[in-house]
Amino acid sequence: MTAPSLVAPSGTTPRLPAPTPRPGRHVLADAGAMVARSLRLVRREPDELVLGLVLPVMLMILFVYVFGGAMSVGTDYVTYATPGIVLLCAGYGASNTAIAVEQDMSGGIMDRFRSMPIVASTVLVGHLVASVVKNLVTTAVVLVVALLVGFRPVATPLEWVAAVGVVAAYVVAITSVAAFVGVLVRSPAAAGGFGFFMLFLPYVSSAFVPPGTMPAWLRGFAEHQPVTSVIETIRGLLVGLGSDARPVTDLGTTAVLALAWCAGLTVVFLGGAAWAFARRRR
């Protein structure tokens, strides 16, 4: 028996055999490789890393020392605003993920991945996990700076763990949205526009002022959008206060709502990103 020839007939383009899919037990290895790749990309772009660390410091100074004196929220402003600053910085990190995904999609790297026996969609997993790692580091920076300027949490160790878990769930959710945007758009500028939306959303919530101080037409949105429930949960866990600066009484309900929002956004947009990813070509 002779081996099949790989020489294409004259006038035609030779077609390479499709890569053999890897068995399921190798999917985790593929995902781990993509996570490591995404983290290396961060290390190779020090300007993004530096900005991600400097931004929390600048925002904390801006809100506490510039705006804080004019805000009357019933408690120290640093206590009130710290959860919102955490989510602002997370939104910035998610916008960078949208740009990174778009660059992968429009660059030649995806052609190489598709020619290899790997699960190509693990590229999205790599960006997702790397975003969580980066944003948890940013969260730690925010909290350290907040402690230096007067933030005094009253949380127990278990409440600290729960607060970090809520932040991580929020980061996963908004990074899923960012990945979906990065797959759909066709330029880094369009992907970067997502960052404006993510940085704007916390302002129209209970992050920096009580929703009760807003006009009636805006108050309803501020009270019921996803960011508000996440902020209220983090604030309640760390300092035991609600948006009205009174002791929180319904933290369990608020936490369930926050996690439900995060889970819903993750399922819808990460699933949508995977679907669009499988169908998009350069």
N, C-alpha and C positions, 0 to 999 in steps of 0.2 A: 504494500500500500504506500502510495506516495503522499507527501505532505502537501496540503493545499497551498497554492501559490498566492503570495501577497502582491504580485505585480498586477497593476490595473491595466485593462485593455487600453490600446492607444487612443489618445484623445479624451480620456476620462481622468477624473481626479481620484487618486487612491484613497480609500476609506479605511481608517484604522479601526480595529475592533473596539467596541465599547468597553469601558472598564468594568470589571466584574464587581458587583456590589459587595461590600464587606458584610459579614454576618453581624447580627445584632450585638454580640458581645464586644465588637470593636467600636461601636458608636461612642461609648464613653471615652475611649482612647482618642477618637477623632475630635470629640468636643474638647477634651483636655488640651490637645495640640492647638486648637483654635483659640482657646482661652489664653494660653501662653503666648500665642502670636499677637493677640490684641493687647496684652499687657506690655509686650516688647515694643509695640508701636507707640504706646504712651511714653515709654522711656526714651524713644528716639525723637520725640517731639517735646523737648524740655519747655518750650514756651507755653504749651497747653498745660503742662504739669504745674509750672510756676504760677500761671494765672489761676488755675484751679485752687491753689493754696493761698494766693494773695486775695482773691475775690472775697472769701469769707471774712477776712480781717477788715477789708475796706467797707463791706456792707455793715458789719457790726459797728464800726466807728461812725458810719453815716447815720444809721438809724438811732443809735444810742445817744450820740453827742450832738448831732445836727437836728434830727427830727424829734428825739425823745423829750426834749424840754418843752415842746409845744403840744405834746400828746397827753391827754388825760384818760387813762384806761383803768384807773382804780388800783394800780399796783406799779412797782418799778417797771419802767418800760423795757429794760433788758430782759426781765422775767417774762414779759408778755410777748416780746418780738422774737426771741430766740428760735422757737419752733418754725416760724415763718422764714427766717433767714436760712435755716437748714434746708427747707424745701426750695427756696430760691436757688441755692447753690446746686441742689440736685437737678433742677430744671436746666441749669447751664450745662451740667455734665451730660444730660440726656441729649441736648442739642448737638453736642460734639459727637455723640454716637450716631445721630442721623447723618452727619457729614461723613463719618468714617464708613458707614454702610454704603452710602451713595458712591463714594470713591472706590470701594470694592466692586460695586456693580458696574460702574462705567469703565473701570480699568481692566487691564489684561489678566489680572490675577485670577478672576473667576473662570476664565478659559482654562487656566492651568488646573484649578481645583476640579473642574468638571471632567478633565481628562484623567484624573487620578481616582483610584478605587476608595473614595471616601464619601461619606454622607455630606453633600455640599451644604445642606441647610445648617450644619453645625457651625458654619461661619456666623450665623445669627446668634447661636448659643454663646460663641466666644465673645462677641460684642456685648451681649447681655450680662454675662458674668463679670467681664472686665469693668463694665459700667457700675455694677454693684460694688465691686472692690474700690474703685476710684471714689465713688460717692460716699462710702462709709469712711474713707480716709478724710474726705472733705468735712463730713459731719463731725468727726473727732476734732478737726481744727476749729470748726465753729464753736463747739462746746468748750474747748480750752480757752479760746478768746473770750467767750461769754463769761466764763468763770473769772477771768482776769479783770473784767470790767464790772463785775457785781452780780452775776447770775448765781442764785443760790437754790438749787433744786432740793427737794425733800424726798426724792424717790428712794425706795428700797432697792437692793440689788435685783430683785425679781422685776420690779417696775422698770429699772434701767434696761434689762434684757428685753422686756416687752416693747419699750420705746424704740430700741434699736431694730427690733423685728418689724415694727410698723414702718419705720424709715426704709428698711430694706424692701418691704412689700411695695411701698410707694415707688422706690427707684426701679424695681422690676416692672411695675405697671407703666411708668412714663418712658422707660427705655424700650418697652414693647411698642408703644406708640411711635417712638423715634425710629425704631427699626422699620416699621411699616412705612413711615414717611420716606426714609432713606431708600427703600426698595422702589417706591413709586416715582420719586422725582428724578430729574435728569441732569441736575447740576448741583455743585456744592452750595451755591448761593441759595437755591431753593430749599435745600436741606437746612441751611443755616437759619432760614426764616422761621423754622419751627421753634428755634430758641426764643424768639420774641414772644411767641404765644405762651411757652412754658414759663418765661420770666414774668409775663403779665398776669397770669392766672392767680398766683398767690395774693396779688394786690387786691383783687376783688373777692376777698374771703375774710375770715376772722384773723388773718395773720398779723396785721399791724394796727387795726382799729376794730372795735366791736361792730358787727353788722347793724346793730340798732342805731348807729349814728349815720347810716347811709340813707339816701332817699328810698321811698317805698318801692319804686320800680326796680331798684338795684338790690335791695335787701333780700328779696326772695331768692335771687340767683346766688348771692353771697352765702346765704345760709344753707343752701342745698347742693352746692357743687362739691365734687369729690375732695378738693384740697381742704375745704373747711373741716370736714369730718376727720381727716388725717391730722390736721393741726390741732384740733380740739382733743384728739386722743393723745397726741404727744404732750401737749400742754398739761392735760389732766394727769398723765402718768408722772411727769417730771416735777410739777409744782402744785398739783392738786387743784388747779383753778380752771374755770371755764372762760368763755369769751367775755363775760361780764365781770371778770375778776372776782367772782364769788366761788366758794368751794364747790367743786363739781359733784353732782349727785347721780348722773346717768352715764358714767364712764363706760360701763359694759355695753350699753346700747350703741353709744358713739363708736366704740372700738369695733363692734360687729359691722356697723355700717361702713366704717373706713376700710376694713379688710374686704368686705363685699365689693366695694368700689374697685379696690386694687385687683382683686381676683377677676372681676368682670372685664376690666380693661386689659389685663394680661391675656386672658383667654381669647378675647375678640381680636385684639390687634396683633398678638404674637402669631395666632393662627392665620390671620390675614396676611401678615408679613411672610410666613412660610409658603402660603398659597401663591402670593405674587412673586416670591423669589423663584419658585420652581418654574414659573412661566415667563419670566423676563429674560430677554437676551439683550446683548449690547445694541 
